[in-house]
Amino acid sequence: NNINYSSHKKDGFKKVILIIMFFVTLLLIIVSIVLGLTLSKVNSRTIMIYMAGSNLESSSGIATADLESIVPSEVDLETTNVLVYTGGSKFWYNDYVDEDKNNILKLTDNGFEKIEVYENDNLGDSKTFLKFLNYGYENYEADRYDLIIYDHGLGALGSISDDYYPTDFLTVKEMSDALDKSNFNDKNKFETVIFRTCLNGTYEVASVFKDHANYMVASEEVTLGRFDSNVFSFINNLELDGYATGVKFVNGYQSFIDSIDIFGKTDSTYSVIDLNEIDDLEKDLDSFFSLIDVSSNYNEISKVRANMHQYAVASASSYDYDTVDLYSLVNELKSYAPDEADEVLKDLKNLVKYNWSTNDSS
């Protein structure tokens, strides 16, 4: 019999080529899956909203209005989780929040859906706050996390007013305790923490969050809401960068204020604060104030303080919070320690990355 060696060689060569092509294809599939998972992880985000509805919701439906300004079709729900811990109000203007329970909601293609139900725990308690922090971290792993605190604010004292626990609120110390026990730390910070509250744009609050977030967005002044509030629309088509997130929130709030306060009767302000700059400010503030002899200069310092803009004035005869703008205060006292004051003022300019205000004192 005649054997065609050339034909066998060709068949063997074809088999080798097919085997090589198979493994190359398999390798490409594996690489694409790994890259896809990596890109998904890098671009993933979990936005956590800690929302005590309180009388903001029961009186005017402000919390519901803000939630419903988030449009599911404008959020990439494959890479973005939007979670809301709700409670603290005896009446809600929607059908997805229980009035006698606390819920965790998740944004879906059909809007917000209830995924967890808890007892009516106090949102002003650090344990409740910590429970939500842990839930978001453990159940919705993401490359970036954002935290929004929603309700009334109490300046340097804290925030959150729960209608079921009217004598309690979430103090700055309780915030600090919960954050320290959470997984959000130097190695895994929130990208932004946003206060949809009044008066929480303070040095004290920023100091609490400096080790747990990169940016803080908050107001020195009273903030407003209404039945047609749409402040959470900033979450639609949101960019990943924390600074850009803060700027978008502030600009959205400014647009809302412009639409409801057309005569400009309300003092309003919001800032985007780089919390990574707080340590320098703390050090230079200590140096500045240590050089001022308050006892011998008490009268002059009192006059300076008395003539400064006071935030959160409820009426012409009522001063609810002893709060002034830190930049303005240091600038007014600059003559007591000029070089140290300049360092503090420089720190503040580095720290406040973006600011909008209707008042020149902010």
C-alpha positions in Angstrom: 0.0 0.0 0.0 1.1 3.5 -0.8 1.1 5.8 2.3 0.6 9.6 1.7 3.0 11.0 4.4 2.4 14.5 3.1 -1.4 14.3 3.8 -0.8 13.0 7.3 1.6 15.8 8.0 -1.0 18.3 6.9 -3.7 16.8 9.0 -1.4 16.8 12.1 -0.4 20.4 11.5 -4.1 21.4 11.2 -4.8 19.7 14.5 -2.0 21.5 16.2 -3.3 24.8 14.8 -6.8 24.1 16.0 -5.6 23.2 19.5 -3.5 26.4 19.7 -6.5 28.4 18.5 -8.7 26.7 21.1 -6.4 27.6 24.0 -5.8 31.2 22.7 -9.6 31.7 22.5 -10.0 30.2 26.0 -7.3 32.5 27.3 -8.9 35.5 25.7 -12.3 34.6 27.2 -10.7 34.3 30.7 -8.8 37.5 30.3 -12.0 39.4 29.1 -14.0 38.0 32.1 -11.2 39.0 34.6 -10.9 42.5 33.0 -14.7 42.8 32.9 -14.9 42.0 36.6 -12.1 44.3 37.4 -13.6 47.2 35.4 -17.0 46.5 37.1 -15.3 46.6 40.5 -13.4 49.8 39.7 -16.5 51.6 38.4 -18.9 50.2 41.1 -20.4 52.5 43.7 -22.7 52.1 46.7 -24.6 55.2 47.8 -26.0 54.9 51.3 -28.7 57.3 52.5 -29.4 57.5 56.3 -32.9 59.1 56.3 -34.9 60.1 59.3 -38.1 61.4 57.8 -39.3 63.3 60.9 -41.7 66.2 60.5 -39.9 67.1 57.2 -41.8 64.1 55.7 -44.9 64.0 57.9 -45.7 67.7 57.4 -44.7 68.2 53.8 -43.5 65.0 52.1 -40.0 66.5 51.6 -38.1 63.2 52.0 -40.4 61.4 49.5 -40.0 64.2 47.0 -36.2 64.0 47.3 -36.2 60.3 46.9 -38.4 60.4 43.8 -36.2 62.9 42.1 -33.8 60.0 41.6 -34.7 58.5 38.2 -33.8 54.8 37.8 -33.3 55.0 34.1 -30.6 57.7 34.7 -28.7 55.6 37.2 -26.4 52.7 36.0 -28.0 50.1 38.3 -25.5 47.4 37.1 -22.6 49.3 38.8 -24.4 51.6 41.2 -26.3 50.6 44.4 -28.6 53.2 46.0 -29.6 52.1 49.5 -31.8 54.1 51.9 -32.3 53.4 55.6 -35.7 54.9 56.5 -37.6 55.6 59.7 -38.3 58.3 62.2 -41.5 59.7 60.7 -45.1 58.9 61.7 -46.4 59.4 58.2 -44.8 58.9 54.8 -46.1 60.2 51.5 -45.4 56.9 49.6 -46.4 53.3 49.7 -42.9 51.7 50.0 -41.9 52.8 53.5 -43.5 51.4 56.7 -44.5 54.0 59.2 -44.2 51.8 62.3 -41.0 50.1 61.2 -37.6 50.9 59.9 -36.8 49.8 56.3 -33.9 49.5 54.0 -34.8 50.4 50.4 -32.9 49.7 47.2 -33.3 51.5 44.0 -34.5 49.2 41.1 -35.7 49.7 37.6 -39.2 50.1 39.1 -38.1 52.6 41.7 -37.4 52.0 45.4 -38.2 48.6 46.8 -38.2 47.4 50.4 -35.5 44.8 51.0 -35.2 44.8 54.8 -37.6 45.4 57.6 -36.5 46.2 61.2 -38.1 47.2 64.5 -38.7 50.9 65.0 -35.2 51.6 66.3 -34.1 55.1 67.1 -32.2 56.7 64.2 -30.6 59.0 66.7 -28.8 56.0 68.3 -25.2 55.1 67.3 -26.1 51.4 67.1 -28.8 52.0 64.5 -26.3 54.1 62.5 -23.6 51.5 62.7 -26.1 48.8 61.7 -26.7 50.6 58.4 -23.0 51.3 57.8 -22.2 47.6 58.2 -25.1 46.5 56.1 -24.1 48.5 53.1 -20.4 47.5 53.4 -21.1 43.8 53.9 -23.9 43.3 51.4 -23.1 45.7 48.6 -19.3 45.6 48.0 -18.1 48.4 45.8 -15.0 50.3 44.8 -16.5 53.5 46.2 -19.0 54.3 48.9 -20.9 57.5 49.6 -22.9 58.4 52.7 -25.8 60.9 52.8 -27.2 62.0 56.2 -30.7 63.3 55.9 -32.9 65.2 58.4 -32.5 68.1 60.8 -29.1 69.2 61.8 -27.9 70.6 65.1 -24.6 72.3 64.2 -21.6 71.1 66.2 -24.0 69.0 68.4 -24.9 66.5 65.7 -28.0 65.7 63.6 -31.1 63.4 63.2 -34.4 64.0 64.8 -36.6 60.8 65.1 -40.3 61.5 65.6 -40.6 58.4 67.8 -37.7 59.5 70.0 -38.1 63.3 70.2 -35.7 63.9 73.1 -32.7 62.1 71.5 -30.5 62.9 68.5 -27.3 61.5 66.9 -24.5 63.4 68.6 -21.1 64.0 67.0 -19.7 61.6 69.6 -22.2 58.9 68.6 -21.3 59.4 64.9 -17.6 59.1 65.8 -18.3 55.9 67.9 -20.2 54.2 65.0 -17.7 55.2 62.4 -14.7 54.0 64.5 -16.5 50.6 64.8 -17.3 50.4 61.1 -15.2 49.2 58.2 -14.9 52.8 56.8 -11.4 53.9 57.9 -8.1 55.1 56.4 -7.9 52.1 54.1 -11.6 52.2 53.0 -13.0 55.7 53.2 -16.3 57.1 52.0 -15.7 59.0 48.8 -18.1 61.7 50.0 -20.3 62.3 53.1 -23.1 64.7 52.3 -25.3 66.4 54.9 -28.8 67.1 53.6 -29.3 68.8 56.9 -29.0 72.3 58.4 -25.9 73.7 60.1 -23.6 70.6 60.0 -20.9 72.4 58.0 -18.7 72.8 61.1 -15.1 72.2 62.1 -16.3 69.8 64.8 -18.3 67.6 62.3 -15.5 67.7 59.8 -13.0 66.5 62.4 -15.2 63.5 63.2 -15.3 62.4 59.5 -11.7 63.2 58.5 -10.5 59.6 59.0 -13.6 58.1 57.3 -14.3 60.1 54.2 -12.4 62.1 51.5 -14.9 64.9 51.0 -17.6 66.4 53.2 -20.4 68.4 51.7 -22.4 70.4 54.3 -24.0 73.8 55.0 -23.1 76.3 57.7 -26.6 77.7 57.4 -30.2 76.5 57.6 -31.2 74.4 54.5 -34.6 74.3 52.9 -36.9 71.7 51.4 -40.4 71.7 50.0 -43.1 69.3 48.7 -41.5 69.6 45.3 -37.9 69.2 46.5 -35.6 67.6 44.0 -32.2 67.8 45.6 -31.4 64.1 45.2 -31.5 64.5 41.4 -27.8 65.0 41.6 -27.5 61.1 41.8 -28.8 60.9 38.2 -25.8 60.4 35.8 -23.4 60.8 38.7 -19.6 60.9 38.1 -17.3 58.8 40.2 -15.0 61.5 41.5 -15.9 62.7 45.0 -15.2 66.4 44.3 -17.4 66.3 41.2 -20.1 64.6 43.2 -19.9 67.4 45.8 -20.0 70.1 43.2 -23.0 68.6 41.5 -24.9 68.3 44.8 -24.2 72.0 45.7 -25.1 73.2 42.2 -28.4 71.2 42.3 -29.2 72.6 45.7 -28.5 76.1 44.5 -30.8 75.6 41.5 -33.5 74.4 43.9 -33.1 77.5 46.2 -33.2 79.8 43.2 -36.5 78.3 42.1 -38.2 78.7 45.5 -36.5 81.8 46.9 -36.8 84.1 43.9 -36.5 87.3 46.1 -33.3 86.0 47.9 -34.7 86.4 51.4 -33.0 83.3 52.8 -29.3 83.0 53.6 -28.0 79.9 52.1 -24.6 78.3 51.8 -23.0 74.9 50.9 -19.3 73.8 50.7 -17.3 70.9 49.4 -14.6 70.2 52.0 -11.4 68.2 51.4 -11.1 66.2 54.7 -7.6 65.2 53.9 -6.5 68.8 54.7 -8.0 68.9 58.2 -4.9 67.8 60.1 -2.9 70.8 58.9 -5.8 73.1 59.9 -6.0 71.6 63.4 -2.2 72.0 64.0 -2.2 75.6 62.8 -5.4 76.6 64.7 -3.8 75.3 67.9 -0.7 77.5 67.2 -2.8 80.5 66.4 -5.1 80.5 69.4 -2.3 79.5 71.8 -0.7 82.9 71.1 -3.8 84.9 72.0 -4.2 86.1 75.6 -8.0 86.1 75.9 -8.0 87.4 79.4 -6.2 90.7 78.7 -7.9 91.1 75.3 -11.4 90.0 76.3 -13.2 93.2 75.5 -11.7 93.6 72.1 -12.3 90.0 71.2 -15.9 90.2 72.4 -16.6 93.2 70.2 -15.2 91.3 67.2 -17.3 88.3 67.9 -20.5 90.3 68.6 -20.2 92.0 65.2 -19.8 88.8 63.2 -22.6 87.1 61.1 -24.5 84.6 63.3 -25.7 81.4 61.6 -29.0 79.8 62.3 -30.8 82.7 63.7 -34.4 81.6 64.2 -35.7 85.2 64.7 -34.4 88.7 65.3 -34.3 88.1 69.0 -33.3 84.5 69.1 -29.9 82.9 68.5 -30.2 79.2 68.6 -26.6 78.3 67.7 -23.3 80.0 68.6 -21.8 79.6 65.2 -19.7 81.9 63.0 -17.5 81.5 60.0 -14.1 80.3 61.0 -12.2 82.1 58.2 -13.9 85.4 59.1 -13.2 84.9 62.8 -9.4 84.2 62.3 -9.2 87.1 59.8 -10.7 89.5 62.3 -8.3 88.3 65.0 -5.3 88.3 62.7 -3.5 91.2 64.4 -2.9 89.1 67.5 -0.7 86.5 65.6 -0.4 87.6 62.0 2.0 84.8 60.7 0.0 82.1 62.4 -3.3 83.6 61.2 -2.0 83.5 57.6 -1.2 79.8 57.9 -4.7 79.1 59.1 -6.3 81.2 56.4 -4.2 79.3 53.8 -5.3 76.0 55.3 -8.9 77.0 55.0 -8.5 77.9 51.4 -6.9 74.6 50.7 -9.6 72.8 52.6 -12.7 74.4 51.1 -12.6 73.2 47.5 -15.9 74.7 46.4 -18.3 77.1 48.0 -21.6 78.7 47.1 -23.2 81.3 49.3 -25.8 84.0 49.2 -24.0 85.7 52.1 -20.6 87.3 51.8 -19.8 86.1 55.4 -19.6 82.5 54.3 
